[in-house]
Amino acid sequence: MEGMKDAMIEIEDLLIKLSGFVMKDINLSIHDGEFFVLLGPTGAGKTLVLEAIAGVRPITGGCIRVKGRDITGLPPERRGIGIVYQDYSLFPHLPVLENIIYGLRYFKRDARTSKKQVKRLMERLELHPLAQRSVNNLSGGEKQRVALARALAVNPSVLLLDEPLSALDPNFREGIREVLKGLHKEMGITFLMVTHDFSEALYLGQRTAVLNNGRIEQIGPVSEVFQRPITPFVAEFVGMKNVFPAVFEDTRAVVDNIELRLEIPPGKDKHYVAIRAEDIIIGQEGFSQESPNVFQGRVLNIMDMGLYHQVSVGIGEVIIKAVLTKSNLFEMNLVDKRDISLEIRPSLVHVF
């Protein structure tokens, strides 16, 4: 359990058993006012954690505290938590304003204060012109803003967000992302967001936990998880295309038929190396022999990824993936089966 005095959410030994799936040993401590992101692929158990905190998912074991209060056995309406689902879960028979104020009936708060809160949220989220409109006639971005306003209208201490951007068209996604960032900064409440998209975590999150098959693989600041993953799964999830088991000796890492030089000895209990595709330098003229990690290989495949191309290069039995911009690819006139040189700087070889 991560210990901290200013924890807003504390999850201790959470256990959820479902048919064919078990989530266990979930221990999290999330700061007051933090933007925390639960990351992982579909089926990892991210939404289960959110629903357990909200009280809409029965748990098998463990304890959940919010602001030091044990809420494990409390009904959802007594937890002081707002939740926004990826499908918005708006009431289709109610107009926008009625959707936003719906939850207030369950909270004993001063009517004047609640009215001011709703007015401020509607102004901030640009919803006043839509107040009497049916939610059935809203765009995806508008529905998401209504769902956010409804969750925040009750002035929760915690806002839970379940894949808030995944159902949106790319046109709306960036706008809602900016809204989330702005709301978090302005309101200062704790945000806990679930996503499978690491770029969203990089932009919005302060810390993250990466889940895989019902277990936490790594917890830490988003930048740290991005730069220093500690398992092969996390390395691949944060975009490292080249992850290989390795045997280490001093500052050398042996991957099949390749010997990589490292910047410093890796220490004990290290079993893998990882290299980002964007850190691999491709050349056709060869590199200085003084460079410690220069390899000759053959282009096996070139894949158009939109803004860039992914180039797969075979070095013996090892396949290395690199990326090139379209202009660099055209300048090099790179094609399949062409022999090329690769350089991998020792400082950019990650070890875990």
N, C-alpha and C positions, 0 to 999 in steps of 0.2 A: 504493500500500500504506500503510495506517495504521500508523505506527510507535509502538510502546509497549514498554517493558522488561518489563512484567508480563503479556505475552500468554500465554494458555494454548493457544489455537488460532490458528494462522496459515495462511491459505489464500492462495496466491500464483498468480495467472494461471491459475486452474482452467479447464480446457476439457473439456467432455463433448459428444461428438457421437453423436446417435442418429438413427434414420431419421425425417426430417421435423422434427428439433428440434436446435438447437445452444445450449449454454450456454457463454458465454465471458466472459473478462475479470472473473472473480469473484475479488476481492481483499478479504479480511476479516481482521481481527485482533481476537480476543475475549479480554477480560481474564480473568485467573485469578479464579475465584469469582464471575464475572458471570452474570446472567440475561439472555441475549441471545435476541432473537426474530427469526426469519426470517419476513417477512410477504409475502403476495402471493396473487393469485387461483389457482384450480385451473389447473394446467398451466404455472405460472410457472417451475418448476424447483426449488422449495424442498426437496422430499424428495430430489431428486438430490444436492443439497449434503450433506444429512445422510448419505445412503448412501455418498457418496464419502469422508466423514470416517470412517464406521464400517468401510469397506473392503469393503462388499458391492456396490459399483458401480464397475466399471472406469472409469478416467478416460483421456482422450485426451492431456491435457497438464497441466502445472502441478505444484505442490508443496503438500503438506499437512504441517504440523508441529504436534506436541502437546508442550507443555513444552520447546520447542526441539529436539525429536527428530524427524527426518524419518521419517514413518510411511507415506509414499506407497506404498511397495512391500510393506508388511507385511501378513500375513493378519489378519483381524478379531480373532482371539483374542490377538494380541500387541500390540494397540493400547491396551489399558487404557481402553476406552470402553464405556459402557452405552448401550443404545438401547431405547426403548419405542415400538412401532408403534401406530397408531390402532386396529388390529384385535386388539391385545394379543399375538397370536402365542404363546399359551400351548399347552402340550402337553396335548391332551385326554385322553390315557391316564394322565396322572400327577395325583395329588392336589396340593393347594395347596402343602404344604411341599416336596414333591419338585420342583415347578416352580421354587420360589424358590431352592433350593440347586443346581439343575441346572448352572449355569455355573461353580460353584466347582471342578469337576473339571479345568477348563482353566487354573486359576491356582494357582501354587505359593505358598500362604499357610499360615500357622500355623493348624492346625485349631481350636485353642481360640479364637483371635482371630476366625476366620470364624464360629464358632458364636455368639459374643457379638454379632457384627454382625447375624447373621440374627435372633437373639432380640430385639435392640433394634429392628430394622426391623419385625418382626411386631407388637411392642408398639405402636410408633409408628403403624402403619397398621391397628391393630386386627384383625389376622389370626389371632391364636392360636386363637379358637374355630372357625376355618375350616380349620385345618391339615390335617386328614385328609379334607376334603370334595373331591369331584370338581369340577374347574373348570367342568364342563358345567352344574353346578347353582348357579352364581354369577350375581349381577346384574352389569350393566355396570360399576357403580361398584366392586364387589368385584373384578372381573377387572382393572380398571385398577390397583387397589392391589396386587394380586398381581404384575402386570407391573412396577410400580415397585419393589417389593421385590426381585424377581429381578434387575433391572438394577443396583440399588444394593448387592446382597449381595456383589458382587465388588469393592466399594470402588473404583469407577472414578474417574479424575481428571476425566472429562467425562461428563455424562448428556445424551443426545440424545433429544428428545421429538417424535414425528411426529404432529401434530394430536391431542394427548392428550385433548382434551375433545369433539371433534366427533362421536364415535360414542355419546356418553352422552346419556341422557334429561336434560332440564333439571333434574329433581329431584336428579340425582347431580352435575351439572356444577359447581355452586357448591362442593359439598363437596370435590371433587377439586382444584379451583382453590385452595382454602384449604390442602389437603394439600401441593400443589406449592410454594406460597409458604412454608409452614412448613418443609418439608424443605430448601429452598434456604438458608433462614436458619440452620437448625440445622447442616447438614452443610458448608456453605461451599464446595461444589464448583461447578464451572462447569456451568451449564445452558444448552443451546442448543435452543430450541423452535421448531417450525414451526407456523404457523397462518395461516388466511385471515381470522381475526376480529380486527379492530383493538382491540376492547374487551378481549380477552384480553391483548394486548400492553400496553395501558394499565395493566392491573391487575398483571401479573406482571413485565413486562420493564423492564430498565434502559436498554438500547440496542436499536436495531432496524435491520435492513436491509430495504428494500422491493424485492422482485423483480418483474420484469415481462418475460415472454417471454424468459427465460434471461439477463437482465441486471439488474444492481443499479441502481435509479433514485435511491435516497437512503439514506444511512447517518447515524445520529446518535442522541442520546438520544430516548427515545420521546416525551417532552413536546415536544421541539424539532420532530420530524417532524410531530407533531399540529398544532402551532401555526404552523410555518413550512415547509410543503411547497415543494419547488423545481421540481416538474413538474406539468402538468395531471393525469397519471395518479395521482401520489401524493396530490394535493389531493382528487381524487374518491374515492380509496381510503380516506382517513382521514375521509370524511364531509362534505366540502364539496360541497354540492349545486349551487352556483352558480359555475361556472368558465367564464370567457369570454376570448377573445382581445381585446386592447385596444391602442389607440394612446395614447401618453403625451406630455404636454406640461406641463412644470413639475409642479404639483400636481393636474393633471387627467388622468383616464383616460376615453377615449371608447370606449364599447361600443355599436356600431351607432348607435342614436338616443339613447343615454343618455350623459350626461356626469357622471362621478363625481368628487367632490372627494376628494383624498387628504390624509393628515395631513402628509406630507413628500414631496418629490420622490423618485421611485422609483430614480433612478440609471440607469446604462446597461444595455443588453441585457435589458430586462424586456419581456415580451410578453403576460402574462396577469394578470387579476385574479380573485380568488376570495373569495366571501362565504359564511360559514356560514349555513344556513337559520335557526338559532336566534338569529342576531345581527340578523335583519331585524325591524323593528318594524312591525306592522300597525295601522292606525287607520282609523276611518270619519269622524272629525270633521276630519281634516287636522292638520298639525303647524305649529309656528312657522315662519314664513318665514325666520327667522334660521338655521334648520338648513340646511346646505349640500346635503344629499342627500335631498330629499323628492320623491317621484314619484307621479303619479296612474296608477292601473292598473285592470284589470278581472279579477275572479276567474274563472279558466278551469276550475279543477278543485279539488276537495277530497277528499283521500284519507285514509281512516281507517287509521292505522298502529298501532293498539292503544292505547298510552299517550298518543299525541298525534295530531294531524291535520297532514298536509302540504298546504299551500295553494299552488297554482300561480297566479301573477299575471302577466298579459300587460301589458307596457309597450311599446307599438308592436310591433316584431318580437322583442323580448327577453322571455323567460319567466323570471321570478324565482320561486324556491321558498322558502317560509317555513314555520315550524311554529308551531302553536298548541296549547295544552292543550285538552282537551275542554271544560272549564268556560269558558275564554276564547272558544272557538268558539261555544258556546251563548249566552254573554252578548252577543256581538256579532251574533248571529243571522246569521252569515255564510253566504251561499249563492252558487251559481254565477251568473255574469253581473253580480254586484254591483260597482259602482265603489268602490274603496277607495284609501287613501293608504299609501305605504310610506316608511319612513325607514331610511337606512343610514348609520351613523356613520363618518366618515372613518377613525378609528382601527381600525375593524374590516374595512377593505378590505385584503385580502392581495395582495401583488404579487410576481410572479416571472417 
